[in-house]
Amino acid sequence: MTQTTFYNCYFFDGTNDQNQTDTWFTVDDTGRITAIGHGTPTDTTDTVDLHGQYVMPGFINVHTHITSDPDAFSGHFGGSETESAVFAYENLRTLLKSGVTYIRECGTTYDIDIKLKRLQRQGKLPQTPHMMASGRAFSMTGGHGDGPHAAYLVDSQDEMRKAVRTAFKGGAECIKVMATGGVMTPNDFMEDPQLSTAEIAIAVEEAHHKRRIVAAHAEGNPGIQNALNAGVDSIEHGFYVNSDEAHQMVEQGTYLTPTLVAEAAVANQGQGQLPDWEVKKAADAMADTYLNLSQAFKIGVKFTCGTDAGTPFNGFERTPEEFGFLAKIGMTPAQAYQCSSINAATLMGIADDYGTLTVGKFADFQVLRADPLADTAAVIQADKAVYVGGVRQF
């Protein structure tokens, strides 16, 4: 068995708020970390000098839309299935180059992510992050996400049950439901409830039967409350989460993915480019969002890292920016990164193998010039080195 030892680095493993100094770590040919030490490394087949740079875990982004076009302003790529697949592959590469080594999809057109995941398993999708595929999302007729080839349209409990079963038969690994209206749909608002509690509960029941997770797009109330009462695993966006809901999330172990970079992108960059109603929705929510999320964090809600990548002006390179936004709700840099390294991995059920850099886990990491624990701006470095399983990808 061949082994590679990386040495001469500061080492942040994602489990605490400290860098280890003068560190080395060894990766075997399965891509897992076999040893971590300090000073002079042990003998191995190969060595890589990291020249005193900073090593930290690759990011896990739990909310992406790889077939959406951030430059189209519609939220969806309007091309054919073939064009969408090529576009999605390019976006996956961009995610990985930015330091994202694992994603959870939250809705694609044509079930593209499921099909690409099959190719990835066969080794035919180089330089892409690990992927938990969702396929199409689940929406009510006329609801948020009701677009060409973008959603299962369900209007009853029975329709939901059959659609979720169909999705799993087709290869979906997680489920995304629409509990409220959204910023990008012209005929609804964040406070409009959409799929009912009973309908969402069926999705949760069917998913949990298969040990799969359910994410709920839920921006306002009563939709957030409906999704919590239905037992979803994560609330996506959650801009108007209140104190009672936050306490319920702590009690139930429900995660919150705030996607702050997406909200800021529409509010700050949409003027003159997007419809006035869309910009106004995002801008009106901004102040409330930080108050509500800060309160939820203080109450003890566990946050995950997700960006809603693919929404307007929200490119697939922007995941590193999310940590600066998380700092604005009261997190230290280490706490912000743990939304990715610990919380995202636990939500997805992959924490035994991914998320933190500890012995036995896969060596998915990035190498930075500046200290990420001193300033989240360090992770925005465009020319960082990114490794998957100990093999450099970018």
C-alpha positions as CSV (number, residue, x, y, z in Angstrom):
1,M,0.0,0.0,0.0
2,T,1.4,3.4,-1.0
3,Q,1.1,6.4,1.4
4,T,1.6,10.1,1.0
5,T,2.6,12.4,3.8
6,F,1.7,16.1,3.7
7,Y,3.9,18.1,6.0
8,N,5.0,21.6,7.1
9,C,1.6,23.1,7.6
10,Y,-0.8,24.6,10.1
11,F,-3.7,22.1,10.5
12,F,-7.3,23.0,11.3
13,D,-9.2,19.7,11.5
14,G,-12.7,21.3,11.8
15,T,-13.5,19.9,15.3
16,N,-12.4,22.9,17.4
17,D,-11.2,26.4,17.2
18,Q,-7.4,25.8,17.0
19,N,-4.7,25.3,14.4
20,Q,-2.2,22.6,15.1
21,T,1.3,23.8,14.3
22,D,4.1,22.1,12.4
23,T,1.8,19.3,11.4
24,W,2.0,16.3,9.1
25,F,-0.7,13.9,8.1
26,T,-0.5,10.7,6.1
27,V,-3.1,9.5,3.4
28,D,-3.2,6.0,2.1
29,D,-4.2,4.9,-1.4
30,T,-7.9,4.6,-0.4
31,G,-7.9,8.3,0.3
32,R,-8.2,8.1,4.0
33,I,-6.1,9.7,6.7
34,T,-4.0,7.1,8.6
35,A,-2.0,9.2,10.9
36,I,-1.5,12.8,12.1
37,G,1.6,14.1,13.9
38,H,3.9,17.0,14.5
39,G,7.5,17.8,13.6
40,T,9.4,15.4,11.4
41,P,7.1,13.1,9.5
42,T,7.3,9.3,9.5
43,D,8.7,7.5,6.5
44,T,6.2,7.1,3.6
45,T,6.3,6.4,-0.1
46,D,5.8,10.1,-1.0
47,T,5.9,13.4,0.8
48,V,4.4,16.8,-0.1
49,D,5.8,20.0,1.5
50,L,3.0,22.5,2.1
51,H,5.4,25.3,2.9
52,G,3.9,26.6,6.1
53,Q,0.4,27.1,4.6
54,Y,-3.0,26.4,6.3
55,V,-4.9,23.2,5.8
56,M,-8.6,22.9,6.6
57,P,-11.5,20.6,5.6
58,G,-13.2,20.9,2.2
59,F,-16.5,22.6,2.5
60,I,-19.8,20.7,2.5
61,N,-22.5,22.8,0.8
62,V,-26.0,21.3,1.5
63,H,-28.0,23.6,-0.8
64,T,-27.1,23.8,-4.5
65,H,-28.9,23.8,-7.8
66,I,-26.3,22.7,-10.4
67,T,-28.7,23.1,-13.4
68,S,-29.7,26.7,-12.5
69,D,-28.0,29.6,-14.2
70,P,-27.0,32.5,-11.9
71,D,-26.6,34.8,-14.9
72,A,-30.0,34.0,-16.5
73,F,-32.0,35.7,-13.6
74,S,-34.8,33.2,-13.9
75,G,-33.3,30.6,-11.6
76,H,-33.4,27.9,-14.2
77,F,-31.3,26.9,-17.2
78,G,-33.7,27.0,-20.2
79,G,-31.8,24.6,-22.5
80,S,-32.3,21.0,-23.4
81,E,-31.4,18.1,-21.2
82,T,-28.0,17.7,-22.9
83,E,-27.2,21.4,-22.5
84,S,-28.3,21.3,-18.9
85,A,-26.0,18.3,-18.2
86,V,-23.0,20.0,-19.7
87,F,-23.8,23.2,-17.7
88,A,-24.2,21.2,-14.5
89,Y,-20.8,19.5,-15.0
90,E,-19.2,22.9,-15.4
91,N,-20.9,24.1,-12.2
92,L,-19.7,21.1,-10.3
93,R,-16.1,21.8,-11.3
94,T,-16.5,25.4,-10.2
95,L,-17.8,24.3,-6.8
96,L,-14.8,22.0,-6.3
97,K,-12.4,24.7,-7.4
98,S,-13.8,27.0,-4.7
99,G,-13.1,24.4,-2.0
100,V,-16.5,22.5,-1.9
101,T,-15.7,18.8,-1.8
102,Y,-19.3,17.5,-1.0
103,I,-22.7,18.9,-2.0
104,R,-26.4,18.0,-1.3
105,E,-28.5,19.0,-4.3
106,C,-31.9,20.6,-3.6
107,G,-33.5,20.4,-6.9
108,T,-32.4,20.0,-10.5
109,T,-34.1,20.0,-13.9
110,Y,-34.4,16.6,-15.7
111,D,-33.0,14.8,-12.6
112,I,-29.6,15.7,-14.0
113,D,-27.8,15.2,-10.7
114,I,-29.0,11.7,-10.4
115,K,-27.7,10.9,-13.8
116,L,-24.4,12.6,-13.2
117,K,-24.0,10.7,-9.9
118,R,-24.2,7.4,-11.9
119,L,-21.3,8.6,-14.1
120,Q,-19.4,9.8,-11.1
121,R,-19.6,6.3,-9.5
122,Q,-18.1,4.9,-12.7
123,G,-15.2,7.4,-12.5
124,K,-16.4,9.3,-15.6
125,L,-16.9,12.7,-13.9
126,P,-13.4,14.0,-13.0
127,Q,-12.8,17.0,-10.9
128,T,-16.2,17.1,-9.3
129,P,-17.3,17.1,-5.6
130,H,-19.0,14.2,-3.9
131,M,-22.7,14.5,-4.4
132,M,-26.0,13.6,-2.6
133,A,-28.5,13.8,-5.5
134,S,-32.1,15.0,-5.0
135,G,-33.5,15.1,-8.6
136,R,-36.5,17.3,-9.0
137,A,-38.0,19.1,-6.1
138,F,-41.6,18.7,-4.9
139,S,-44.0,21.6,-5.3
140,M,-47.8,22.2,-5.5
141,T,-49.3,23.1,-8.8
142,G,-48.4,26.8,-9.4
143,G,-46.1,26.8,-6.4
144,H,-42.5,27.8,-5.9
145,G,-40.4,25.6,-8.2
146,D,-43.2,24.8,-10.6
147,G,-41.2,25.1,-13.8
148,P,-40.4,23.0,-16.9
149,H,-38.8,19.7,-15.9
150,A,-38.0,21.2,-12.4
151,A,-40.5,19.6,-10.0
152,Y,-42.9,16.8,-9.2
153,L,-46.3,18.6,-8.9
154,V,-48.3,17.1,-6.0
155,D,-51.7,18.3,-4.7
156,S,-52.6,15.6,-2.2
157,Q,-51.1,13.2,0.2
158,D,-51.5,10.3,-2.2
159,E,-49.8,12.2,-5.0
160,M,-46.9,13.1,-2.7
161,R,-46.5,9.4,-1.6
162,K,-46.4,8.2,-5.2
163,A,-44.1,11.0,-6.3
164,V,-41.6,10.4,-3.5
165,R,-41.6,6.7,-4.2
166,T,-41.1,7.4,-7.9
167,A,-38.1,9.7,-7.1
168,F,-36.4,7.0,-4.9
169,K,-37.0,4.4,-7.6
170,G,-35.2,6.8,-10.1
171,G,-32.2,7.2,-7.8
172,A,-32.9,10.2,-5.6
173,E,-30.9,10.2,-2.4
174,C,-32.7,13.0,-0.6
175,I,-36.0,15.0,-0.9
176,K,-36.6,18.7,-1.3
177,V,-40.2,20.0,-0.6
178,M,-41.6,23.6,-1.0
179,A,-43.4,24.7,2.1
180,T,-43.7,28.4,1.2
181,G,-43.5,30.8,-1.6
182,G,-40.2,32.4,-2.4
183,V,-38.2,35.4,-3.6
184,M,-38.1,34.3,-7.2
185,T,-41.7,33.5,-7.9
186,P,-43.9,36.4,-9.0
187,N,-47.2,35.2,-7.8
188,D,-46.5,34.4,-4.2
189,F,-44.7,35.7,-1.0
190,M,-42.4,34.3,1.6
191,E,-45.3,34.1,4.1
192,D,-47.6,32.1,1.7
193,P,-47.9,28.5,2.9
194,Q,-47.8,26.0,0.0
195,L,-47.5,22.2,0.5
196,S,-49.5,21.3,3.5
197,T,-48.3,19.8,6.8
198,A,-50.0,16.6,5.9
199,E,-48.4,16.5,2.4
200,I,-45.0,17.2,3.7
201,A,-45.4,14.6,6.5
202,I,-45.9,11.9,3.8
203,A,-42.7,12.9,2.2
204,V,-40.9,12.7,5.5
205,E,-42.5,9.3,6.3
206,E,-41.4,7.8,2.9
207,A,-37.9,9.3,3.1
208,H,-37.3,8.2,6.7
209,H,-38.4,4.6,5.7
210,K,-35.3,4.6,3.5
211,R,-33.1,6.5,6.0
212,R,-33.1,9.5,3.7
213,I,-33.4,13.2,4.7
214,V,-36.0,15.9,3.8
215,A,-35.2,19.5,3.2
216,A,-38.0,22.1,3.2
217,H,-37.8,25.4,1.4
218,A,-39.5,27.5,4.1
219,E,-38.8,31.3,4.2
220,G,-41.8,32.6,6.2
221,N,-44.7,31.6,8.4
222,P,-46.8,29.6,8.7
223,G,-44.8,27.5,6.3
224,I,-41.8,27.1,8.6
225,Q,-44.1,25.9,11.4
226,N,-45.9,23.5,9.0
227,A,-42.5,22.0,7.9
228,L,-41.4,21.6,11.5
229,N,-44.6,19.9,12.5
230,A,-44.2,17.5,9.5
231,G,-40.8,16.5,10.9
232,V,-38.4,17.6,8.1
233,D,-34.7,17.3,8.8
234,S,-33.7,20.8,7.7
235,I,-35.3,24.2,7.1
236,E,-33.8,25.9,4.1
237,H,-33.6,29.8,4.3
238,G,-35.8,30.2,7.4
239,F,-35.6,34.0,7.2
240,Y,-38.6,34.5,9.5
241,V,-37.9,31.8,12.0
242,N,-39.3,32.8,15.4
243,S,-38.4,31.9,19.0
244,D,-40.9,29.2,19.4
245,E,-39.9,27.5,16.2
246,A,-36.2,27.8,17.1
247,H,-36.9,26.0,20.4
248,Q,-38.8,23.3,18.5
249,M,-35.9,22.9,16.1
250,V,-33.5,22.4,19.0
251,E,-35.9,19.8,20.6
252,Q,-36.4,18.0,17.3
253,G,-32.8,18.2,16.1
254,T,-33.8,20.1,13.0
255,Y,-31.1,22.0,11.1
256,L,-31.3,25.4,9.6
257,T,-29.6,26.4,6.3
258,P,-29.8,30.2,6.0
259,T,-28.3,30.7,2.4
260,L,-27.4,34.2,3.3
261,V,-25.2,34.8,0.2
262,A,-28.2,34.1,-2.0
263,E,-30.5,36.7,-0.2
264,A,-27.8,39.3,-0.3
265,A,-27.0,38.7,-3.9
266,V,-30.6,39.5,-5.0
267,A,-31.0,42.5,-2.6
268,N,-27.6,44.1,-3.4
269,Q,-26.9,43.2,-7.0
270,G,-30.4,43.0,-8.5
271,Q,-31.3,46.6,-8.9
272,G,-32.0,47.4,-12.5
273,Q,-31.4,43.7,-13.5
274,L,-34.2,41.8,-11.8
275,P,-37.9,42.6,-11.5
276,D,-38.6,45.2,-8.8
277,W,-40.9,42.8,-6.9
278,E,-38.1,40.3,-6.6
279,V,-35.5,42.7,-5.3
280,K,-38.0,44.2,-2.9
281,K,-38.8,40.7,-1.4
282,A,-35.1,40.1,-0.7
283,A,-34.3,43.6,0.5
284,D,-37.3,43.7,2.9
285,A,-36.2,40.4,4.5
286,M,-32.6,41.4,5.1
287,A,-32.8,43.2,8.4
288,D,-35.4,40.7,9.8
289,T,-33.2,37.8,8.6
290,Y,-30.2,38.7,10.7
291,L,-32.3,39.4,13.8
292,N,-34.2,36.2,13.5
293,L,-31.2,34.0,12.7
294,S,-29.1,35.6,15.5
295,Q,-31.8,34.7,18.0
296,A,-32.0,31.2,16.6
297,F,-28.3,30.7,17.0
298,K,-28.3,32.0,20.6
299,I,-31.2,29.6,21.3
300,G,-29.0,26.7,20.1
301,V,-30.3,25.8,16.6
302,K,-27.7,24.0,14.6
303,F,-26.8,25.8,11.3
304,T,-25.5,24.2,8.1
305,C,-23.6,25.7,5.2
306,G,-25.6,26.1,2.1
307,T,-25.7,28.8,-0.5
308,D,-28.7,28.2,-2.9
309,A,-26.0,28.3,-5.7
310,G,-27.5,29.0,-9.1
311,T,-30.0,31.7,-8.0
312,P,-29.5,35.2,-9.5
313,F,-26.0,36.6,-9.1
314,N,-25.2,33.6,-6.8
315,G,-22.4,31.8,-8.7
316,F,-21.0,28.4,-7.9
317,E,-17.7,29.9,-6.7
318,R,-19.4,31.9,-3.9
319,T,-19.6,29.2,-1.1
320,P,-16.5,30.7,0.7
321,E,-18.4,34.0,1.1
322,E,-21.2,32.4,3.1
323,F,-18.9,32.1,6.2
324,G,-18.6,35.9,6.4
325,F,-22.3,36.2,6.4
326,L,-22.6,33.6,9.2
327,A,-20.2,35.7,11.2
328,K,-22.7,38.5,11.0
329,I,-25.2,36.5,13.1
330,G,-22.7,36.0,15.9
331,M,-20.5,33.1,14.9
332,T,-16.7,33.0,15.3
333,P,-14.9,31.8,12.2
334,A,-14.5,28.3,13.7
335,Q,-18.2,28.1,14.5
336,A,-19.0,29.2,10.9
337,Y,-16.8,26.5,9.4
338,Q,-18.3,23.9,11.7
339,C,-21.7,24.6,10.0
340,S,-20.0,22.7,7.2
341,S,-17.5,20.4,8.8
342,I,-19.6,19.0,11.6
343,N,-23.3,20.0,11.2
344,A,-23.6,19.5,7.4
345,A,-21.9,16.1,7.6
346,T,-24.1,15.0,10.5
347,L,-27.3,16.2,8.7
348,M,-26.3,14.2,5.6
349,G,-25.4,11.1,7.6
350,I,-21.8,11.1,6.2
351,A,-19.9,12.2,9.4
352,D,-18.2,8.9,9.8
353,D,-16.3,9.4,6.6
354,Y,-16.4,13.2,5.7
355,G,-16.4,16.7,7.2
356,T,-13.5,16.8,9.6
357,L,-9.9,15.9,9.1
358,T,-9.3,13.1,11.6
359,V,-7.8,9.6,11.4
360,G,-10.0,7.2,9.4
361,K,-11.8,9.8,7.4
362,F,-11.3,10.8,3.8
363,A,-8.6,13.5,3.1
364,D,-10.8,16.1,1.4
365,F,-9.1,19.4,2.2
366,Q,-8.0,22.8,0.9
367,V,-4.7,24.6,1.4
368,L,-4.7,28.3,2.0
369,R,-2.0,31.0,2.3
370,A,-3.7,32.9,5.2
371,D,-5.2,31.7,8.5
372,P,-8.9,30.9,8.1
373,L,-9.4,31.1,11.9
374,A,-8.2,34.7,12.0
375,D,-10.5,35.9,9.2
376,T,-13.2,34.2,7.0
377,A,-11.9,36.2,4.1
378,A,-8.9,33.8,3.9
379,V,-11.1,31.0,2.5
380,I,-12.1,33.2,-0.5
381,Q,-8.7,32.7,-2.0
382,A,-9.2,32.0,-5.7
383,D,-6.1,29.9,-6.4
384,K,-6.2,27.6,-3.4
385,A,-5.2,24.0,-3.7
386,V,-8.1,21.5,-3.4
387,Y,-7.6,17.8,-2.6
388,V,-10.2,15.0,-2.7
389,G,-9.1,11.7,-1.1
390,G,-5.5,13.1,-0.8
391,V,-5.3,13.8,-4.6
392,R,-5.0,17.3,-5.8
393,Q,-7.8,18.4,-8.1
394,F,-7.1,22.1,-8.5
